[in-house]
Amino acid sequence: MPLYDCMLLMKPHVRKESLMDLIARVSKHVYRRNGVLTDMKSFGTVQLGYGIK
């Protein structure tokens, strides 16, 4: 089975509850398509080298 990466970029003012809700929804989509989550990491708040619109 091929492995894929998924990275979620959020605005810094997003509440933790909203972030966890989004992660749960993404996880459900993966499981519904017979996928498996093998690892989750948080990089915390990171200043990007450029802005995203």
N, C-alpha and C positions, 0 to 999 in steps of 0.2 A: 504494500500500500504506500503511495507517495505521501511524503510529509509536507505540510504547508505551514507558513508563518502568517500570523495576523497581528498587526500592531494597531492599537487604538490611540489616536491623538485627541486629547481633550483640552478645552480651555482651562486655565488654572483656577477659575472661580467655580467650576462645577463641583457640586457637593458629592461627598463620598457615597451617599445613598443612591444618587443618580448614576454614578459610575458603576456601582455593584449591580444595579438593575440592568444596565446596558450589557455588562459582562454575562449576566444570567440569560438575557435574550439571545445573545450571540451563541452561547453554549447550547441552548435549546435548538437553534438552527443547525448547528454542527451535528448534534446527536440525532436529529430527525433525518438527516441525510446519511446515517450510519457512520458518522465520523467519531473520533475519540480525541478528547483533549489530553495531551500528555504532560503539559507544563504551562504554568502561568507565572509571569514575572512582572514586577512593577519597577519601572525605572525612576519613579518619583517625578518631581517637577524638574524639568530640564530646559534650560534656555536654548532655543534653536538658533542657528546661525543666520536664519532668514525668516521673514514673516510668511504666514500662510493666510490666504484670503478665504 
